[in-house]
Amino acid sequence: MDEVMDSLRYEYADARAYLPDDGCVSWISGHTLDEVVRVLGGDPSSISPASFPEAEAEAWDLIDEDDGENDWVVMLAAQHQDWIVLLEIFHGHVPSRLRDVSVEGVALTVRWMLHRPVAVSYAEAGRVIADFDTGNLDSMTPQTGLQWLSNLPIEVTDWKDDGLVTALTLGERLSGVRIDRDWLGRRHLMVVCGNTPPPARAQPFEVPFKADDSLRPYLDTIPGLTAIARNPSFGHHHDLVKMVIDIALRYSPATTALETEALRLVESGIRNEHSRRLRDDLLVAADQVGDALRHAERSLFANRVRNGEPYRKPISPGDSDGDIYLTHVDHPAHVEQTRHLTLLRILRLALDEDRDSAQRAAEELPALRLEPEDMMKASLLRDLAYYIAHGKNV
C-alpha cells in the first residue's frame, strides 16, 4: 500500500465502532441521486433530509411492518459533486444492481455482516470487473478481477487483514469522500426502496416551490435555475451554492491562493480534513479583513474615542458625522474590502455541508452592492435554497 493509502487507512481504524453491524457502503459516479434511486426501484420524490439515527430508526420501523414480501431497504444518501454515496442499513441492495448503477460511470460497494466475510464488488460501464470476499481472494468473480486487484495501490494482506477498512480506504481514494464519524454525524438524505412503496410518510415538499411574482422573471436569467425550480430536490443544494458564487465572483474576483483553492474544492465537491482546515483559514482571513474595516471606521472619529466615548456608526442622515461616514463607506477602497470580506464568508459557507448553508450564502450577496438585477437573483436563490432546506416556501 502506498503512503497516501496507508494514511487514509488509518482514518478508518475504528470504522466498525461507528458503522452499523450489518450494512453496505456504495460509491457511484456517472448518475445523479434521483437517477440512482430510480435504478434501485425507489421514488425520488420520497427523498427526505435525515440523520443517520433517523434513517436507522426508519429501517427498524420498516422491519417491524414488513410482511416478508416488501424487502424494504433504507439508505443514508449524499451527493458529493460527481459521486453518490449510499450507506445501506441491514441490507446490501446495490450489489445486486451493480451493472445498472455503473452504466454511465463506475460503482464500488463493500457489504458486511456480523460473523460473515466482507464482500467487495466493482463495476465499470455496466460490466462487473470484480466481486470477491476480502478474506478469500480465490472467490474472485470473474477471474480477470485479480488483474484489477493487482493494479491497485493495496497489498493482498490488507484485504485479508481488514476488508472493510481497506474498502473504505479505496472508496475515499476514488471519490475523495471520507465516510468517518464526522460524515455520519452530518445530516444527509434518506432513501427507501422496496418491492412495494413504503408506508406513507410526510413528504419533504408538501407544497410546490412558488417564486414571488417580482422574482419569477429572473428564473430564466440564471442557467439551470428554471429546471431546479420546476423539480427541486435536496441534491440541488450544491448547484445553488455554485450559482451564488458565480454572482459573487463578478463583484469580487478570487485573488489569493486561499480563495482559488476554496473554489477548487467547492467545484470538486470534496469534503474532508483539508476542506475543514480551509474553512478555518477562510474564517481567519475574514476576521482579518473585518478587523481592518472596523479599525478604519473607528479612525474616522478618533478624537471621540480618545475622550472615552463609545464608538458607534452614525445613523442620523444629514448630520456631520453621517456625511463623513457615508463618504467613507462609499470610498472605492472600503467597497473593495467589504466585497472581499463577503467573498470569504460565502466561500466558507460553500464548504459547509449544513443544509442551510446555501441560503445563508445567498443572504450574504447584498453586501457586495449588487446591481438591481443581481439583487433580484440573490433573493430568488435565497428563497429557493430555503425551500430545498426546509420543504416549504419562505
C-alpha positions in Angstrom: 0.0 0.0 0.0 1.4 3.4 -1.0 1.9 6.2 1.6 -1.3 8.0 0.7 -3.4 4.9 1.0 -1.7 4.0 4.2 -2.5 7.3 5.8 -6.1 7.1 4.6 -6.4 3.6 6.0 -5.5 4.9 9.5 -8.6 7.2 9.3 -10.9 4.1 9.3 -9.3 2.1 12.1 -12.5 2.5 14.2 -15.0 2.1 11.3 -16.7 -0.9 12.9 -17.4 1.2 16.0 -19.5 3.8 14.3 -20.9 1.9 11.3 -24.0 -0.4 11.7 -23.3 -4.1 12.5 -24.7 -5.1 9.1 -24.6 -2.7 6.1 -23.3 -1.7 2.8 -21.5 1.4 1.5 -21.5 2.2 -2.2 -19.7 4.9 -4.2 -21.3 5.6 -7.6 -20.3 8.0 -10.3 -22.0 9.0 -13.6 -25.5 9.5 -12.2 -27.5 12.0 -10.2 -29.0 10.8 -6.9 -32.5 10.8 -8.5 -31.3 8.6 -11.3 -29.7 6.1 -8.9 -32.8 6.0 -6.8 -34.9 5.1 -9.9 -32.5 2.4 -10.9 -32.8 0.9 -7.4 -36.5 0.9 -7.6 -37.2 3.9 -5.4 -39.2 7.1 -5.9 -37.0 10.3 -6.0 -40.0 12.3 -4.7 -39.7 10.4 -1.4 -36.1 11.5 -0.7 -36.1 13.4 2.5 -33.5 15.0 4.8 -32.3 12.7 7.6 -29.6 12.0 10.1 -28.1 8.5 10.5 -30.2 7.9 13.7 -33.3 8.8 11.8 -32.5 6.5 8.9 -31.7 3.7 11.3 -34.9 4.2 13.1 -36.8 4.1 9.9 -35.1 0.8 9.0 -36.2 -0.8 12.2 -39.7 0.5 11.8 -40.0 -1.0 8.3 -38.7 -4.3 9.6 -41.5 -4.3 12.1 -44.0 -3.5 9.4 -42.6 -5.9 6.8 -44.8 -8.9 6.0 -41.9 -10.8 4.3 -42.8 -9.6 0.8 -41.7 -6.0 0.7 -38.0 -6.2 1.4 -37.6 -2.5 2.1 -34.1 -1.1 2.1 -33.3 2.1 3.9 -30.2 4.1 2.8 -28.5 7.3 4.0 -27.6 9.1 0.8 -25.4 12.0 -0.1 -24.2 13.6 -3.4 -20.7 14.9 -3.4 -20.3 16.5 -6.8 -19.8 13.6 -9.2 -20.2 10.9 -6.6 -23.2 9.4 -4.9 -22.5 7.8 -1.6 -25.1 5.3 -0.2 -25.0 3.7 3.3 -27.5 0.9 3.5 -28.7 -0.3 6.8 -29.0 -4.1 7.3 -29.1 -4.9 3.6 -26.9 -4.8 0.5 -29.3 -3.9 -2.3 -26.8 -2.0 -4.5 -24.6 -5.0 -5.3 -27.5 -6.8 -7.0 -27.9 -3.8 -9.3 -24.2 -3.1 -9.8 -24.4 -3.3 -13.6 -27.3 -0.9 -13.8 -25.9 1.8 -11.5 -22.5 1.7 -13.2 -23.7 2.1 -16.8 -22.6 5.7 -17.1 -19.6 5.5 -14.8 -18.2 3.3 -12.0 -19.6 1.7 -8.8 -17.8 0.3 -5.8 -19.6 -1.4 -3.0 -18.5 -3.0 0.3 -21.0 -5.1 2.3 -20.5 -6.7 5.7 -22.5 -8.6 8.3 -21.6 -9.9 11.8 -19.8 -13.3 11.5 -19.8 -13.2 7.7 -17.0 -12.4 5.2 -16.7 -8.8 3.9 -17.6 -8.7 0.2 -16.4 -6.1 -2.3 -17.8 -5.5 -5.8 -16.6 -3.1 -8.5 -18.1 -2.3 -11.9 -17.4 0.0 -14.8 -19.7 1.0 -17.7 -22.2 -1.7 -16.9 -19.7 -4.5 -16.5 -18.8 -6.2 -13.3 -15.0 -6.1 -13.0 -14.5 -7.8 -9.6 -16.7 -9.5 -7.0 -15.0 -11.2 -4.1 -14.8 -12.0 -0.3 -11.9 -10.0 1.1 -10.7 -12.9 3.2 -10.6 -15.3 0.3 -9.3 -13.8 -3.0 -9.8 -17.2 -4.7 -13.5 -16.3 -4.6 -12.9 -13.6 -7.2 -15.5 -13.5 -10.0 -14.7 -13.1 -12.8 -11.1 -14.2 -12.5 -9.9 -11.2 -14.6 -10.8 -9.2 -11.5 -7.5 -10.4 -10.0 -5.7 -8.2 -12.5 -7.8 -5.2 -11.4 -6.9 -6.0 -7.8 -3.2 -6.2 -8.6 -3.2 -2.8 -10.2 -4.5 -1.1 -7.0 -2.0 0.5 -4.5 -3.1 -2.1 -2.0 -1.4 -5.2 -0.7 -3.2 -8.5 -0.7 -2.6 -8.8 3.0 -4.5 -5.6 3.6 -7.7 -7.2 2.2 -7.3 -10.2 4.4 -6.3 -8.1 7.5 -9.5 -5.9 7.4 -11.5 -5.9 4.3 -13.9 -3.2 5.5 -11.2 -0.8 6.4 -9.4 -1.4 3.1 -12.5 -1.0 1.0 -13.4 2.3 2.8 -9.9 3.5 2.1 -10.2 2.6 -1.6 -13.6 4.3 -1.7 -12.1 7.6 -0.4 -9.2 7.3 -2.9 -11.7 7.0 -5.8 -14.2 9.6 -4.7 -12.4 12.0 -2.3 -15.2 11.4 0.2 -14.4 10.3 3.8 -17.0 8.1 5.4 -15.9 8.8 9.0 -17.7 9.8 12.2 -18.0 13.4 11.1 -19.7 12.4 7.8 -22.0 10.0 9.6 -22.8 12.8 12.1 -23.9 15.3 9.4 -27.4 15.5 8.1 -27.8 13.9 4.7 -30.8 12.3 2.8 -32.8 9.2 3.3 -33.9 6.9 0.5 -36.3 3.9 0.9 -36.5 1.3 -1.8 -38.5 -1.9 -2.0 -40.8 -4.2 -3.9 -43.8 -2.0 -2.9 -43.9 1.6 -1.8 -43.1 2.1 1.9 -45.9 3.2 4.3 -46.9 6.8 3.7 -44.7 9.3 5.4 -44.8 13.1 5.5 -43.4 14.3 2.1 -40.3 16.6 2.2 -42.1 19.1 -0.1 -45.7 19.5 0.9 -46.3 22.4 -1.5 -44.6 23.2 -4.8 -42.0 26.0 -4.9 -43.5 29.3 -5.6 -41.4 32.2 -6.6 -42.6 35.7 -5.6 -44.2 37.4 -8.6 -41.5 40.1 -8.7 -38.8 37.4 -8.8 -40.3 35.0 -11.3 -39.0 36.8 -14.4 -35.4 36.2 -13.2 -35.7 32.4 -13.1 -34.6 32.1 -16.8 -31.7 34.5 -16.3 -29.6 32.0 -14.3 -28.7 28.9 -16.4 -30.2 25.8 -15.0 -32.3 27.5 -12.3 -35.7 27.1 -14.0 -35.2 23.3 -14.2 -34.3 23.2 -10.5 -37.3 25.4 -9.5 -39.7 23.1 -11.5 -38.4 19.9 -9.9 -36.4 20.8 -6.8 -34.6 18.1 -4.8 -32.3 18.0 -1.9 -29.5 17.1 -4.2 -29.6 20.6 -5.8 -28.0 22.3 -2.7 -24.6 22.2 -4.3 -25.9 23.7 -7.6 -27.4 26.7 -5.8 -24.2 27.3 -3.9 -22.2 27.5 -7.1 -24.8 29.9 -8.6 -24.3 32.2 -5.5 -20.5 32.0 -6.1 -20.9 32.9 -9.8 -22.6 36.1 -8.8 -20.1 36.9 -6.0 -17.1 36.5 -8.3 -18.4 39.2 -10.7 -18.1 41.7 -7.9 -15.1 40.3 -6.0 -12.8 38.0 -8.1 -10.7 35.5 -6.3 -7.2 37.0 -5.9 -5.4 34.8 -3.3 -4.2 31.2 -3.3 -6.6 30.5 -0.4 -9.6 31.7 -2.4 -8.5 29.8 -5.5 -8.1 26.6 -3.5 -11.5 27.1 -1.9 -13.1 27.4 -5.4 -11.4 24.2 -6.5 -12.8 22.3 -3.5 -16.2 23.7 -4.0 -16.2 22.6 -7.6 -14.9 19.2 -6.8 -17.4 18.5 -4.0 -14.6 17.1 -1.9 -15.3 17.5 1.9 -12.5 16.1 4.0 -9.9 17.2 6.6 -8.3 19.5 4.0 -11.6 21.3 3.3 -12.3 21.6 7.0 -8.8 23.2 7.6 -9.5 25.5 4.6 -12.8 26.7 6.2 -10.8 27.6 9.3 -8.3 29.5 7.2 -11.1 31.4 5.4 -12.5 32.4 8.9 -9.2 33.7 9.9 -8.8 35.7 6.7 -12.3 37.1 7.0 -11.6 38.1 10.6 -8.5 40.0 9.5 -10.4 41.9 6.8 -13.2 42.6 9.2 -10.8 43.9 11.8 -9.2 46.3 9.2 -12.6 47.6 8.2 -13.6 48.3 11.9 -10.3 49.9 12.6 -10.7 52.3 9.6 -14.2 53.2 10.8 -13.1 54.0 14.3 -10.2 56.1 13.0 -12.9 58.5 11.5 -13.8 59.5 15.0 -10.6 59.0 16.8 -10.9 62.1 18.9 -14.2 60.9 20.3 -12.8 57.5 21.1 -9.8 59.1 22.9 -12.2 61.1 25.0 -13.7 57.8 26.2 -16.9 57.9 24.1 -18.0 54.6 22.8 -17.7 54.2 19.0 -21.0 53.9 17.1 -21.8 54.1 13.5 -23.5 57.3 12.6 -27.1 56.6 11.6 -28.8 60.0 11.6 -29.0 61.2 8.0 -27.8 64.7 7.3 -25.6 65.2 10.4 -21.9 65.9 10.0 -20.9 62.5 11.3 -23.3 60.8 9.0 -21.9 62.7 6.0 -18.4 61.7 7.0 -19.3 58.1 7.4 -21.2 57.9 4.1 -18.2 59.4 2.3 -16.0 56.7 4.0 -18.2 53.7 3.1 -18.6 54.8 -0.5 -14.9 55.1 -0.9 -13.6 52.6 -3.5 -11.1 51.1 -1.1 -13.8 50.5 1.5 -16.2 49.0 -1.1 -13.4 46.7 -2.3 -12.6 45.5 1.2 -16.2 44.9 2.1 -16.7 42.8 -1.1 -13.5 40.8 -0.3 -14.9 40.1 3.2 -18.2 38.9 1.7 -16.5 36.6 -0.8 -14.5 35.0 2.1 -17.7 34.4 4.0 -19.5 32.9 1.0 -16.6 30.6 0.2 -16.6 29.4 3.8 -20.3 28.7 3.7 -19.9 26.9 0.4 -17.6 24.4 2.1 -20.1 24.0 4.9 -22.4 21.0 4.4 -25.1 22.3 6.8 -28.4 22.2 5.0 -28.9 26.0 5.5 -25.5 27.0 4.1 -26.8 27.7 0.5 -29.5 30.0 1.9 -27.0 31.8 4.2 -24.6 32.2 1.3 -27.3 33.8 -0.8 -28.1 36.2 2.1 -24.5 37.4 2.1 -24.8 38.6 -1.6 -26.4 42.0 -1.0 -23.3 43.1 0.9 -21.5 43.1 -2.5 -23.6 46.2 -3.5 -25.3 44.3 -6.3 -26.8 45.8 -9.4 -30.6 45.7 -9.2 -31.0 42.6 -11.5 -28.4 40.7 -9.4 -30.2 41.7 -6.2 -33.3 40.1 -7.6 -31.4 36.9 -8.5 -29.9 36.8 -5.0 -33.4 37.0 -3.5 -34.6 34.2 -5.8 -31.6 32.0 -4.9 -32.2 32.6 -1.2 -35.9 31.7 -1.4 -35.2 28.5 -3.4 -32.4 27.5 -1.1 -34.7 27.9 1.9 -37.4 25.8 0.2 -35.0 23.0 -0.5 -33.6 23.0 3.0 -37.0 23.2 4.8 -39.5 21.8 2.4 -41.7 24.9 2.4 -41.8 28.4 0.9 -40.5 31.4 2.7 
